[in-house]
């Protein structure tokens, strides 16, 4: 689909995001959902320039932004200020979503929401209709942590552990997947996103890997057309130890080679 050129105040934004602008012009959506920080599954993180350009587009088309940033707190290597897109909006409404599950207690599934004043009263009513309120023990624990003097030290200790695991997975991938796949080392978040060169990573390969006590997320789960993701796979580095990663990735490489077939 060829992008449609339209007049706009800033030609720079059209140069940076022509595909997005074309979709906004064609479909005129009411809202857009974005994960600017360390996307799941790709690990991509928007640059400061991209955030400003997107904000200008959303203001221009008056499109409500749903900005989901569950991985912001686990930034490991960032070379620019990760200013939220919603903080740069001048006209469009916005909803900002965050999570404590990636930094505190995953099983409690605690998150938070902020929104522009025009939307907040409606969101409060929707929350009350859905479940009245979030469970109190979790809210109390999170509130206590936010007020604690050790909060910053806790977060740095957590990120240090994630960085060790991220670097260990990068090293193990280079040893066992260097000739099998392409990837970029994530600068934050929890995932590696691999594109296999001549192999597949579908449900069938997952079943074989599970039989060897290894798990991964097949790439086909992240595409509208599942055939588009059969050469991709997502790996999580947040839990396994470096020693476990070394063993697990060696086994996984062997499983994929065992089921190698036409891409």
N, C-alpha and C positions, 0 to 999 in steps of 0.2 A: 504494500500500500504506500503510495507516494505521499509524503507530508504535504499538507495544504498550507500555503503561505498566507498569513493574515497580518494586518497591521498590529503593531504592539509598541509600547513605549520604549522598551529596551531590546534592541536587536540582539544583544549578547545572550539573553536567555533562550532565544530561538536557536542560536548556534549550539548551545550546550545540550539542550534537551529537545531536539526536533521531533523525536518519536513520541514523547509524552505530550508535547503541544499538539501534535496531529491527532492523538487520541482524545484529548480534551475538546478540541474543536469539533471533531466528528461526533462524539457521543454525548457531550455536554453532561457529564455525570453529576449527581448530587454530592458525592463524596469520593474520596480516594484513600486507600489504606496503604501505608508505607512503613517499612522497618529501616530507618536510616543507619542504625548502628549494628554492624556485625550480623547481617541477615541470616536467618535460618532458611535454607541450608548453606548458602554460598559463602557466608562470612564477610560479604562485601560491606564496606562502610563508606557512606557518602562523604565527599570532600566538602570543605567549607564553601567553595564556589558553587558546587552542585546544590547545597542546601539553600543558598540565597537565590539561585536561579529557580528552583522549584517553588519557593515561597512567592516569588514574583509571578509565576504562572498561575498559581492557585488564587492569588489576589486578583489577577487579571480576569480569570474565568469565574471567580467567586465560588470555588469548589471547597466544601468542607473537608478538612484534613483529619484523618484518624492516624495519629502517629504512635506506633507501638515500639517501645524501646526496652524490652526485658533484659537486654544484654549490655546496656550502657554502663552498668556498674562493674562489669568484668572487662573493661578496656585494658589491654596489656601493653600495646605499643601504638601510640597515636601521635601523629606529627602535626595535628591541627586542632583547633578548638571545636568540639562537637556541639555547637550551639543548636538546640532543637529547632526544627523548621517552624514549629508553631510560634516560637518566640520572635520570628521575623515576619509574621503575617500582620498586615495592616487592615485588611478588609474581610478576608474569609474567616468563617468559624472553624473551630478546631476541638479535637478531643485528644488528650495525651495519656497514654497508658504506660505503666511501669510495673515492675515486679520485685518482690523480695525473695522469691523462690530460688533464684540463682545465687543468692549470697547468704541466705539464712537457712531455712528449713524447707526443702522442696516439697515434702509431703503435705504441708499445710496450705500450699497454693495461695499465698497471700500476695495481693497486688494493690495498685492504687490507680486513681483516675483523676485528672484535672481537665477542665474544659472552659471554653469561652462562656461568659455570663449568659448569653442567649440560650445556650444548650443545657447548662447545669441543672435547672429545675426539672427539665424533662428526664434527664438521666437519673436523677434522684428517685423520681416516681417509678421509672423502669426497674431500678435496683430493688425498691420496696416490693414491687409486684413479683419480682423473680424469686427473691429469697429473704426478704425483709432486711437482713443485715448479715455481714460476715461474722463467723464464729468469734466469740469474745476472747477465748484464751489466746488465739493467734494475734488478734489486734493488740491485746495487752503486752504480749511478748515483743512484738515489733515496736510498739510505742516505747517500751523500756529500753530497747536497744538503741533506738534513735536518740534518746535522751542521755545515753551513757557516754562517759568520757573516753571509753575505749573503742568507740565506733570506728574511727578512722584507722586505728591500728588493726582492728579485726579485718577491715576491708583490704588493707595492704597485705596482711598475712594470707588472706584468701587468694588474692591475685598472684601473690608469689607462688603459691601452690599450683594454681592454674598455669602459670608461666612455665614452671618446671615440667608439668605434664605436656603442655603444648610443644615445648622444645624437644621433649623425649619422643613424642609421636612424629614430629618432623624428621628427627634423626632415623627412627625406625622405618618410616616410609621411604626415606632415601635409600636405605639398605635393601628393602624388600619390594618396593614398588617403583624404583627408579626407572625400570625399563617397561613398566606396565601402565603407568598413568601419569597424568599431568595435574598439578594443583598449585595453589598459592598458600603459603603459610598464613593463617589468620592472625590479625593483629588484636583480636579480642573475641568475645563470645565463647562458644563451647565446641565448635565443629570444624572439621576438615571436609572439604568438598572435592572429590576426586573425579576426573574424567578419564576412564580407561581407554587405552589406545586401540586394542584389538580384542578386548574381552567384554563380557556383559556382567551386570550386577543386578539381576532380577530376583524375583521371589524364589525361583528354583535354586539359584546360587545361595540365597539366604538359608534355605532349608538345609543345604549341604554344610554351610558354615555352622549352623546351630548344632548339627550333629557332632561337630568338633568343638563345641562350647565357645563359639565365636558369634558375635552378632554385629550387623551393620544395617543401615537403612537404605534400601534400594532406591536409586534415583528416580525410578518411574513414579514413585509416590508423590513427587513434587511437581509433576507436569500434568497439564490438562489432558494431553494425549500421552498415555503411558509409554508408548513406543519411543517417544522422544528422549526419555531418561534412562534407557536401558544400559547406557555406557557410563552412568554416573552412580556415585555412592556417597553417603554421608557417614563420617566417623566421628564419634564423640570422645574427647580426650579428658573430660572432667573427673572421671572416677578411677580409671585403671592406673596402676603404678607403672613407672617406666619399665620394670622387669616384665610385667604382664603385657604391656604393649609390644615388647620385643617378641615374645612368644606368640601372642595373638596375631600380629600382623604377618609373621612368618607363616602361620597356619592359614590365614585368610588368603595370602598370595597363592599358597599351594592349592586351596580349594578352587580359586578362580581359574587357575591353569588347568585343573582337572576337568572342569566343565567348559573349557574354552571352545568356542564355536564361532560362526560368522556373526559379525557385529550387526 
